[in-house]
Amino acid sequence: MIKLDKQDKLLDKVSQKTHVSKEDILSLASDLQTKDLNDEKNIREFVNKISRLTNKQVKPEQMDKIVRIIQNNQIPTDIDKLV
């Protein structure tokens, strides 16, 4: 029960900061679990989906940088620092 409470608080925090519903965040997480992140096309589609949900434009050079970070497994692991 404690784990769910922490997850729910994290979802609330992310939702408040991004203005994306918890349902959309969970949908993104579910979608991410089924994607092959070694495939550049999948990464770009996923980032574009996030971009649409957050109403934030991703410039081509930003997209390229995100793709490189994901493909090189340089994603930060400390989620608390990201939110």
C-alpha positions in Angstrom: 0.0 0.0 0.0 2.9 2.4 0.8 4.4 1.8 -2.7 1.1 2.8 -4.4 0.8 5.9 -2.2 4.3 7.0 -3.3 3.5 6.3 -6.9 0.3 8.2 -6.7 2.1 11.2 -5.2 4.7 11.1 -7.9 2.0 10.9 -10.6 0.2 13.9 -8.9 3.5 15.9 -8.9 4.3 15.1 -12.5 0.7 15.8 -13.6 0.8 19.2 -11.9 4.1 20.2 -13.4 3.3 19.0 -16.9 -0.5 19.7 -17.0 -0.9 16.2 -18.4 -3.5 14.0 -16.8 -2.5 11.0 -14.7 -4.4 8.8 -17.1 -2.3 10.1 -20.0 0.9 9.6 -18.0 0.0 6.0 -17.3 -0.9 5.5 -21.0 2.5 6.9 -22.0 4.2 4.6 -19.5 2.2 1.6 -20.8 3.0 2.6 -24.4 6.7 2.9 -23.5 6.9 -0.6 -22.2 5.9 -2.0 -25.6 8.3 0.1 -27.6 11.7 -1.0 -28.9 13.8 2.0 -27.8 16.7 0.8 -30.0 14.5 1.8 -32.9 14.9 5.5 -33.7 11.5 5.7 -35.3 9.9 4.5 -32.1 11.8 7.1 -30.0 10.8 9.9 -32.3 7.1 8.8 -32.3 7.1 8.6 -28.5 8.7 12.1 -28.1 6.2 13.5 -30.6 3.3 12.0 -28.6 4.7 13.6 -25.4 5.1 16.9 -27.3 1.5 16.9 -28.4 0.2 16.1 -24.9 2.3 18.8 -23.3 1.7 21.4 -26.1 5.5 21.9 -26.3 7.3 22.0 -29.6 10.5 19.9 -29.9 13.0 21.5 -32.3 14.8 19.1 -34.7 18.1 19.5 -32.9 16.4 18.8 -29.5 14.8 15.7 -31.0 18.2 14.5 -32.3 19.7 15.0 -28.8 16.9 13.1 -27.1 17.3 10.3 -29.6 21.0 10.1 -28.9 20.5 10.2 -25.1 18.0 7.3 -25.2 20.0 5.2 -27.7 23.1 5.6 -25.6 21.2 4.8 -22.4 22.1 8.1 -20.8 18.7 8.6 -19.2 18.9 9.9 -15.6 17.8 7.2 -13.1 16.9 9.5 -10.2 13.3 10.5 -11.0 13.2 12.8 -8.0 15.7 15.1 -9.7 13.6 15.3 -12.8 10.3 16.4 -11.1 
